């Protein structure tokens, strides 16, 4: 799909409505976002609302090593002092209860919740080592050649770097610069698509030359 000349077909306001209906995040980021400052700003808003904050669209998964199950995380909030930084947390893991809530729960349920919470703390301790530890420490909990994380945006999945990654162990959250993350993710995706296209073209040329030789 090519990006049309915005000065020919529709007024700017209508083009912005068209952008909001776009369903291809890669094309939206790689092509539409490059048209103008107005389009860039609009695409940023679309990604913030439609992709970043929707758990069905964007998921961050950490592979902490062989001793732990993968840790899936989703958007939680923006940094109040820096809106280009976002926080991701685990979804659906409310292990903290008020005294009143705890009194209404059977003791077996509370024991199970405590065990889950302890396991979760061990996992986060492992994540802290896996992200910031040396090779020897990482080797203890998993393979050092294993991808630390993957980020999925709709159908695009890669181990793209999370710019400015910070681990908040106390609040069990990670934060990173989300605009930079999207930029790197889709640049890598474009590079992979170009490599694949070039490889297919080379295979086609090779097949053609073989056919000409045999004939």
Backbone as CSV, one residue per row, in Angstrom:
resi,resn,N_x,N_y,N_z,CA_x,CA_y,CA_z,C_x,C_y,C_z
1,UNK,0.844,-1.187,0.000,0.000,0.000,0.000,0.879,1.235,0.000
2,UNK,0.630,2.171,-0.951,1.417,3.391,-1.020,0.699,4.516,-0.298
3,UNK,1.478,5.467,0.204,0.892,6.606,0.887,0.519,7.673,-0.129
4,UNK,-0.755,8.028,-0.275,-1.165,8.984,-1.296,-0.733,10.395,-0.970
5,UNK,-0.790,11.257,-1.969,-0.484,12.669,-1.796,-1.606,13.318,-1.000
6,UNK,-1.295,13.755,0.220,-2.342,14.264,1.103,-2.904,15.585,0.628
7,UNK,-2.235,16.261,-0.300,-2.707,17.558,-0.777,-3.648,17.435,-1.968
8,UNK,-3.889,16.198,-2.453,-4.672,16.026,-3.673,-6.082,15.533,-3.391
9,UNK,-6.210,14.489,-2.597,-7.484,13.789,-2.527,-8.438,14.303,-1.446
10,UNK,-7.942,14.470,-0.229,-8.824,14.787,0.887,-8.258,15.926,1.738
11,UNK,-9.136,16.673,2.405,-8.661,17.681,3.354,-7.941,17.008,4.513
12,UNK,-7.045,17.738,5.183,-6.267,17.147,6.288,-7.119,16.480,7.358
13,UNK,-8.233,17.106,7.751,-9.054,16.532,8.814,-9.611,15.166,8.423
14,UNK,-9.962,15.019,7.146,-10.476,13.730,6.689,-9.369,12.675,6.648
15,UNK,-8.156,13.113,6.288,-7.041,12.171,6.291,-6.754,11.672,7.700
16,UNK,-6.915,12.542,8.679,-6.699,12.109,10.061,-7.736,11.061,10.447
17,UNK,-8.959,11.204,9.959,-9.983,10.184,10.217,-9.627,8.866,9.533
18,UNK,-9.038,8.971,8.334,-8.590,7.765,7.634,-7.503,7.061,8.442
19,UNK,-6.578,7.833,8.980,-5.505,7.247,9.786,-6.068,6.472,10.970
20,UNK,-7.106,7.014,11.581,-7.679,6.369,12.765,-8.342,5.032,12.429
21,UNK,-8.655,4.809,11.144,-9.272,3.548,10.727,-8.235,2.548,10.201
22,UNK,-6.996,2.963,10.145,-5.933,2.114,9.596,-5.718,0.907,10.510
23,UNK,-5.552,-0.275,9.913,-5.429,-1.499,10.723,-4.068,-2.177,10.598
24,UNK,-3.142,-1.559,9.854,-1.810,-2.139,9.690,-0.812,-1.305,10.470
25,UNK,-0.427,-1.719,11.681,0.461,-0.883,12.502,1.820,-0.652,11.874
26,UNK,2.332,-1.639,11.138,3.643,-1.486,10.522,3.631,-0.375,9.472
27,UNK,2.642,-0.398,8.591,2.532,0.636,7.563,2.210,1.993,8.184
28,UNK,1.374,1.967,9.198,1.005,3.207,9.888,2.239,3.892,10.467
29,UNK,3.122,3.091,11.060,4.316,3.667,11.695,5.408,3.979,10.674
30,UNK,5.647,3.049,9.773,6.767,3.193,8.843,6.510,4.202,7.729
31,UNK,5.277,4.304,7.281,4.978,5.161,6.130,4.157,6.393,6.504
32,UNK,2.986,6.146,7.085,2.095,7.271,7.373,2.719,8.263,8.349
33,UNK,3.429,7.753,9.314,4.019,8.625,10.345,5.086,9.542,9.773
34,UNK,5.616,9.206,8.597,6.698,9.994,8.006,6.190,11.125,7.110
35,UNK,4.885,11.209,6.891,4.340,12.173,5.933,4.532,13.615,6.398
36,UNK,4.202,13.900,7.656,4.287,15.269,8.163,4.282,15.249,9.679
37,UNK,4.547,16.409,10.269,4.524,16.515,11.729,3.121,16.266,12.268
38,UNK,2.108,16.718,11.534,0.728,16.503,11.968,0.398,15.016,11.963
39,UNK,0.776,14.334,10.884,0.533,12.891,10.811,1.324,12.140,11.873
40,UNK,2.553,12.563,12.102,3.360,11.906,13.138,2.682,12.012,14.501
41,UNK,2.211,13.202,14.818,1.538,13.405,16.098,0.281,12.552,16.204
42,UNK,-0.483,12.463,15.112,-1.710,11.674,15.123,-1.404,10.180,15.261
43,UNK,-0.401,9.696,14.544,-0.022,8.282,14.649,0.456,7.958,16.061
44,UNK,1.195,8.872,16.668,1.636,8.655,18.047,0.436,8.500,18.979
45,UNK,-0.590,9.325,18.780,-1.788,9.213,19.612,-2.501,7.891,19.371
46,UNK,-2.549,7.470,18.109,-3.193,6.198,17.787,-2.467,5.040,18.463
47,UNK,-1.143,5.041,18.395,-0.385,3.963,19.009,-0.516,3.986,20.529
48,UNK,-0.553,5.168,21.086,-0.701,5.276,22.534,-2.016,4.677,23.005
49,UNK,-3.100,4.996,22.308,-4.427,4.564,22.745,-4.797,3.174,22.243
50,UNK,-4.553,2.909,20.956,-5.054,1.666,20.363,-4.115,0.488,20.584
51,UNK,-2.825,0.710,20.479,-1.885,-0.407,20.525,-1.222,-0.571,21.886
52,UNK,-0.627,0.485,22.405,0.135,0.361,23.651,-0.750,-0.061,24.816
53,UNK,-1.918,0.547,24.940,-2.741,0.338,26.134,-3.706,-0.835,26.007
54,UNK,-3.817,-1.422,24.844,-4.731,-2.546,24.641,-3.967,-3.856,24.827
55,UNK,-4.339,-4.641,25.832,-3.635,-5.888,26.124,-3.717,-6.880,24.975
56,UNK,-4.738,-6.780,24.148,-4.860,-7.695,23.012,-3.867,-7.342,21.921
57,UNK,-3.393,-6.098,21.908,-2.514,-5.624,20.843,-1.037,-5.712,21.211
58,UNK,-0.697,-5.328,22.421,0.717,-5.250,22.812,0.973,-6.030,24.090
59,UNK,1.968,-6.920,24.016,2.345,-7.720,25.183,3.854,-7.825,25.247
60,UNK,4.375,-7.686,26.436,5.803,-7.853,26.707,5.973,-9.138,27.497
61,UNK,6.882,-10.006,27.040,7.092,-11.272,27.739,8.569,-11.480,28.021
62,UNK,8.889,-11.703,29.287,10.255,-11.974,29.704,10.435,-13.471,29.918
63,UNK,11.530,-13.996,29.374,11.902,-15.385,29.612,13.046,-15.362,30.620
64,UNK,12.720,-15.626,31.870,13.680,-15.455,32.957,14.640,-16.634,33.074
65,UNK,14.375,-17.715,32.386,15.266,-18.864,32.452,14.515,-20.147,32.752
66,UNK,15.271,-21.232,32.806,14.656,-22.557,32.910,13.940,-22.799,34.234
67,UNK,14.254,-22.011,35.274,13.643,-22.231,36.588,12.315,-21.507,36.752
68,UNK,11.924,-20.695,35.754,10.726,-19.891,35.889,9.881,-19.977,34.620
69,UNK,8.595,-19.798,34.797,7.724,-19.699,33.635,7.855,-18.289,33.048
70,UNK,7.634,-18.132,31.748,7.716,-16.794,31.143,6.792,-15.805,31.843
71,UNK,7.244,-14.578,31.920,6.510,-13.522,32.619,5.865,-12.598,31.587
72,UNK,4.530,-12.648,31.489,3.799,-11.803,30.539,3.382,-10.511,31.224
73,UNK,3.597,-9.389,30.524,3.290,-8.088,31.101,2.547,-7.232,30.080
74,UNK,1.756,-6.287,30.609,0.997,-5.385,29.760,1.068,-3.961,30.322
75,UNK,0.634,-3.021,29.490,0.675,-1.609,29.871,-0.096,-1.359,31.161
76,UNK,0.486,-0.495,31.998,-0.184,-0.102,33.236,-0.445,1.398,33.299
77,UNK,0.598,2.210,32.987,0.441,3.660,33.103,1.602,4.363,32.412
78,UNK,1.435,5.657,32.223,2.511,6.499,31.736,3.211,7.157,32.923
79,UNK,4.473,7.478,32.744,5.211,8.230,33.757,4.641,9.642,33.808
80,UNK,4.244,10.095,34.989,3.609,11.412,35.111,4.576,12.535,34.757
81,UNK,5.870,12.293,34.930,6.862,13.321,34.623,7.410,13.209,33.208
82,UNK,7.214,12.065,32.577,7.736,11.849,31.238,6.764,10.952,30.468
83,UNK,5.826,11.534,29.696,4.816,10.732,28.997,5.381,9.833,27.907
84,UNK,6.654,9.997,27.553,7.258,9.091,26.571,7.731,7.799,27.236
85,UNK,7.639,7.717,28.558,8.012,6.506,29.304,6.740,5.852,29.835
86,UNK,6.635,4.530,29.661,5.469,3.807,30.152,5.900,2.697,31.103
87,UNK,4.958,2.243,31.911,5.190,1.157,32.860,4.354,-0.055,32.456
88,UNK,4.988,-1.214,32.519,4.304,-2.477,32.266,4.319,-3.303,33.550
89,UNK,3.211,-3.980,33.845,3.110,-4.849,35.010,2.446,-6.148,34.598
90,UNK,2.523,-7.135,35.493,1.774,-8.364,35.265,0.291,-8.063,35.325
91,UNK,-0.478,-8.808,34.575,-1.923,-8.579,34.550,-2.647,-9.609,35.399
92,UNK,-3.648,-9.142,36.140,-4.513,-10.046,36.888,-3.818,-10.802,38.004
93,UNK,-2.980,-10.120,38.783,-2.290,-10.800,39.888,-2.449,-10.001,41.178
94,UNK,-3.689,-9.782,41.651,-3.897,-9.009,42.880,-3.721,-9.873,44.127
95,UNK,-2.511,-9.927,44.670,-2.253,-10.787,45.827,-2.324,-10.036,47.154
96,UNK,-2.493,-8.732,47.121,-2.563,-7.965,48.367,-4.019,-7.767,48.763
97,UNK,-4.346,-8.118,49.996,-5.710,-8.010,50.478,-5.753,-7.132,51.721
98,UNK,-6.884,-6.432,51.889,-7.093,-5.690,53.122,-7.432,-6.686,54.233
99,UNK,-7.368,-6.228,55.480,-7.673,-7.110,56.605,-9.110,-7.634,56.502
100,UNK,-10.035,-6.783,56.074,-11.429,-7.197,55.946,-11.591,-8.262,54.863
101,UNK,-10.914,-8.067,53.721,-10.985,-9.050,52.654,-10.374,-10.375,53.085
102,UNK,-9.254,-10.305,53.792,-8.585,-11.526,54.240,-9.451,-12.307,55.221
103,UNK,-10.191,-11.597,56.068,-11.016,-12.281,57.072,-12.173,-13.041,56.436
104,UNK,-12.543,-12.655,55.226,-13.658,-13.310,54.553,-13.215,-14.488,53.695
105,UNK,-11.904,-14.716,53.621,-11.396,-15.782,52.764,-11.018,-16.996,53.605
106,UNK,-11.272,-18.196,53.119,-10.842,-19.406,53.840,-9.322,-19.424,53.982
107,UNK,-8.850,-20.004,55.072,-7.411,-20.026,55.338,-6.652,-20.745,54.220
108,UNK,-7.250,-21.750,53.628,-6.563,-22.471,52.545,-6.316,-21.550,51.354
109,UNK,-7.286,-20.657,51.078,-7.116,-19.707,49.979,-6.009,-18.718,50.291
110,UNK,-5.963,-18.263,51.534,-4.929,-17.304,51.929,-3.549,-17.938,51.830
111,UNK,-3.419,-19.182,52.281,-2.135,-19.890,52.187,-1.704,-20.025,50.733
112,UNK,-2.661,-20.341,49.878,-2.337,-20.475,48.455,-1.889,-19.140,47.873
113,UNK,-2.543,-18.061,48.276,-2.168,-16.735,47.786,-0.772,-16.338,48.265
114,UNK,-0.468,-16.677,49.512,0.862,-16.371,50.059,1.933,-17.138,49.291
115,UNK,1.649,-18.416,49.000,2.609,-19.223,48.242,2.824,-18.632,46.845
116,UNK,1.739,-18.187,46.209,1.859,-17.573,44.889,2.668,-16.282,44.959
117,UNK,2.430,-15.520,45.999,3.154,-14.253,46.139,4.643,-14.500,46.333
118,UNK,4.992,-15.492,47.137,6.409,-15.809,47.343,7.053,-16.271,46.046
119,UNK,6.325,-17.102,45.281,6.854,-17.552,43.992,7.044,-16.370,43.057
120,UNK,6.112,-15.431,43.123,6.195,-14.241,42.269,7.401,-13.390,42.650
121,UNK,7.685,-13.257,43.929,8.852,-12.494,44.375,10.143,-13.165,43.925
122,UNK,10.173,-14.506,43.964,11.359,-15.225,43.486,11.549,-14.996,41.995
123,UNK,10.426,-14.968,41.265,10.518,-14.731,39.826,11.087,-13.349,39.553
124,UNK,10.631,-12.342,40.285,11.123,-10.978,40.065,12.581,-10.844,40.475
125,UNK,12.988,-11.576,41.502,14.404,-11.587,41.865,15.226,-12.201,40.737
126,UNK,14.669,-13.269,40.136,15.341,-13.884,38.998,15.412,-12.950,37.811
127,UNK,14.330,-12.186,37.578,14.318,-11.218,36.487,15.376,-10.142,36.700
128,UNK,15.539,-9.710,37.933,16.548,-8.703,38.245,17.948,-9.219,37.906
129,UNK,18.193,-10.489,38.214,19.495,-11.089,37.892,19.636,-11.248,36.384
130,UNK,18.566,-11.703,35.739,18.633,-12.005,34.310,18.867,-10.755,33.470
131,UNK,18.316,-9.633,33.913,18.481,-8.392,33.165,19.780,-7.680,33.505
132,UNK,20.180,-7.735,34.768,21.331,-6.944,35.170,22.536,-7.724,35.647
133,UNK,22.391,-9.037,35.800,23.496,-9.834,36.318,24.548,-10.136,35.271
134,UNK,25.697,-10.662,35.721,26.738,-11.052,34.777,26.403,-12.420,34.172
135,UNK,27.228,-12.879,33.247,26.940,-14.138,32.555,26.876,-15.317,33.510
136,UNK,27.743,-15.321,34.523,27.752,-16.440,35.469,26.439,-16.508,36.240
137,UNK,25.936,-15.339,36.661,24.681,-15.307,37.410,23.511,-15.719,36.522
138,UNK,23.518,-15.263,35.285,22.442,-15.628,34.365,22.492,-17.112,34.033
139,UNK,23.699,-17.659,33.940,23.832,-19.078,33.609,23.218,-19.953,34.701
140,UNK,23.196,-19.444,35.928,22.650,-20.215,37.034,21.135,-20.404,36.909
141,UNK,20.462,-19.435,36.306,19.002,-19.522,36.226,18.505,-19.863,34.828
142,UNK,19.372,-19.805,33.837,18.951,-20.124,32.475,20.117,-20.026,31.513
143,UNK,19.836,-20.180,30.241,20.888,-20.099,29.230,21.184,-18.642,28.905
144,UNK,22.470,-18.302,28.783,22.826,-16.914,28.515,22.557,-16.535,27.067
145,UNK,22.362,-17.536,26.195,22.088,-17.218,24.798,20.589,-17.117,24.512
146,UNK,19.774,-17.276,25.551,18.329,-17.222,25.363,17.885,-15.763,25.293
147,UNK,16.908,-15.485,24.421,16.370,-14.139,24.319,15.742,-13.712,25.640
148,UNK,16.134,-12.562,26.140,15.628,-12.107,27.432,14.141,-11.780,27.390
149,UNK,13.688,-11.253,26.271,12.295,-10.838,26.193,11.851,-10.788,24.739
150,UNK,10.547,-10.744,24.550,9.960,-10.467,23.249,8.859,-9.426,23.443
151,UNK,8.684,-8.606,22.436,7.596,-7.636,22.446,6.699,-7.954,21.256
152,UNK,5.399,-8.056,21.507,4.448,-8.347,20.432,3.523,-7.152,20.248
153,UNK,3.417,-6.678,19.009,2.453,-5.636,18.659,1.592,-6.193,17.531
154,UNK,0.377,-6.572,17.872,-0.525,-7.265,16.962,0.157,-8.551,16.495
155,UNK,0.554,-8.670,15.206,1.187,-9.893,14.726,2.702,-9.774,14.607
156,UNK,3.241,-8.604,14.929,4.686,-8.395,14.843,5.315,-8.783,16.172
157,UNK,6.272,-9.717,16.133,6.938,-10.192,17.352,8.444,-10.138,17.144
158,UNK,9.167,-9.557,18.106,10.615,-9.493,17.997,11.215,-9.291,19.382
159,UNK,12.533,-9.486,19.451,13.234,-9.262,20.723,13.865,-7.872,20.728
160,UNK,13.154,-6.919,20.169,13.632,-5.543,20.062,14.034,-4.991,21.428
161,UNK,15.118,-4.230,21.420,15.584,-3.587,22.653,14.504,-2.661,23.203
162,UNK,14.399,-2.619,24.522,13.485,-1.705,25.194,14.303,-0.505,25.674
163,UNK,14.301,0.590,24.920,15.165,1.734,25.251,14.882,2.288,26.654
164,UNK,15.950,2.520,27.386,15.808,3.085,28.726,15.144,2.154,29.716
165,UNK,15.303,0.838,29.520,14.629,-0.138,30.388,15.051,0.025,31.843
166,UNK,14.055,0.082,32.719,14.287,0.147,34.162,13.412,-0.885,34.848
167,UNK,13.969,-1.538,35.846,13.248,-2.546,36.611,12.924,-1.994,37.993
168,UNK,11.648,-1.966,38.332,11.198,-1.512,39.652,10.803,-2.753,40.435
169,UNK,11.777,-3.294,41.182,11.544,-4.546,41.896,10.481,-4.385,42.980
170,UNK,10.522,-3.267,43.719,9.584,-3.071,44.827,8.135,-3.058,44.358
171,UNK,7.891,-2.424,43.214,6.523,-2.353,42.692,6.265,-3.371,41.592
172,UNK,7.256,-4.191,41.313,7.157,-5.263,40.324,6.619,-4.726,38.998
173,UNK,7.407,-3.817,38.440,7.057,-3.195,37.164,8.332,-2.912,36.386
174,UNK,8.208,-2.800,35.088,9.310,-2.344,34.258,8.838,-1.113,33.498
175,UNK,9.773,-0.246,33.157,9.418,0.929,32.371,10.437,1.103,31.256
176,UNK,9.999,1.752,30.174,10.878,2.006,29.031,10.266,3.131,28.197
177,UNK,11.034,3.626,27.224,10.565,4.703,26.348,9.775,4.075,25.193
178,UNK,8.471,4.227,25.223,7.614,3.481,24.305,7.703,3.974,22.860
179,UNK,7.877,5.255,22.616,8.000,5.734,21.245,9.262,5.174,20.591
180,UNK,10.363,5.182,21.323,11.612,4.625,20.802,11.482,3.127,20.573
181,UNK,10.735,2.447,21.440,10.551,1.001,21.276,9.819,0.691,19.978
182,UNK,8.698,1.403,19.725,7.959,1.186,18.487,8.830,1.481,17.275
183,UNK,9.617,2.531,17.352,10.464,2.912,16.225,11.464,1.800,15.904
184,UNK,12.099,1.253,16.912,13.077,0.185,16.695,12.395,-1.095,16.232
185,UNK,11.249,-1.396,16.824,10.532,-2.624,16.460,10.186,-2.644,14.980
186,UNK,9.620,-1.565,14.479,9.173,-1.559,13.087,10.322,-1.354,12.107
187,UNK,11.413,-0.718,12.537,12.588,-0.664,11.679,13.188,-2.053,11.518
188,UNK,13.226,-2.819,12.607,13.721,-4.195,12.520,12.790,-5.042,11.655
189,UNK,11.485,-4.841,11.807,10.522,-5.591,11.011,10.701,-5.277,9.530
190,UNK,10.927,-4.002,9.200,11.146,-3.622,7.810,12.425,-4.248,7.271
191,UNK,13.468,-4.267,8.095,14.733,-4.878,7.674,14.557,-6.369,7.406
192,UNK,13.795,-7.049,8.270,13.545,-8.477,8.070,12.752,-8.721,6.789
193,UNK,11.757,-7.875,6.526,10.963,-8.026,5.317,11.815,-7.784,4.072
194,UNK,12.717,-6.801,4.142,13.604,-6.530,3.002,14.545,-7.702,2.753
195,UNK,15.090,-8.277,3.833,15.977,-9.429,3.696,15.239,-10.605,3.077
196,UNK,14.006,-10.821,3.531,13.213,-11.930,2.997,12.917,-11.717,1.515
197,UNK,12.576,-10.467,1.144,12.281,-10.181,-0.257,13.519,-10.367,-1.126
198,UNK,14.675,-9.923,-0.629,15.918,-10.080,-1.381,16.281,-11.547,-1.561
199,UNK,16.057,-12.330,-0.487,16.364,-13.757,-0.568,15.479,-14.451,-1.597
200,UNK,14.190,-14.108,-1.610,13.270,-14.700,-2.579,13.655,-14.302,-4.002
201,UNK,14.087,-13.029,-4.152,14.497,-12.579,-5.482,15.726,-13.339,-5.959
202,UNK,16.684,-13.568,-5.044,17.894,-14.317,-5.401,17.557,-15.757,-5.770
203,UNK,16.624,-16.366,-5.028,16.201,-17.736,-5.342,15.555,-17.776,-6.718
204,UNK,14.719,-16.754,-7.025,14.069,-16.709,-8.329,15.059,-16.558,-9.459
205,UNK,16.082,-15.699,-9.255,17.112,-15.529,-10.274,17.901,-16.812,-10.475
206,UNK,18.188,-17.508,-9.365,18.917,-18.776,-9.444,18.109,-19.814,-10.221
207,UNK,16.792,-19.881,-9.952,15.942,-20.841,-10.643,15.887,-20.528,-12.136
208,UNK,15.800,-19.220,-12.456,15.745,-18.824,-13.875,17.017,-19.225,-14.615
209,UNK,18.169,-18.989,-13.943,19.436,-19.326,-14.582,19.575,-20.819,-14.761
210,UNK,19.080,-21.595,-13.793,19.130,-23.057,-13.917,18.266,-23.533,-15.074
211,UNK,17.095,-22.904,-15.224,16.198,-23.307,-16.311,16.827,-22.999,-17.670
212,UNK,17.461,-21.822,-17.767,18.085,-21.457,-19.033,19.244,-22.413,-19.362
213,UNK,19.976,-22.828,-18.313,21.116,-23.719,-18.526,20.675,-25.105,-19.001
214,UNK,19.633,-25.624,-18.346,19.152,-26.971,-18.686,18.458,-26.999,-20.030
215,UNK,17.828,-25.901,-20.396,17.127,-25.873,-21.682,18.109,-25.707,-22.840
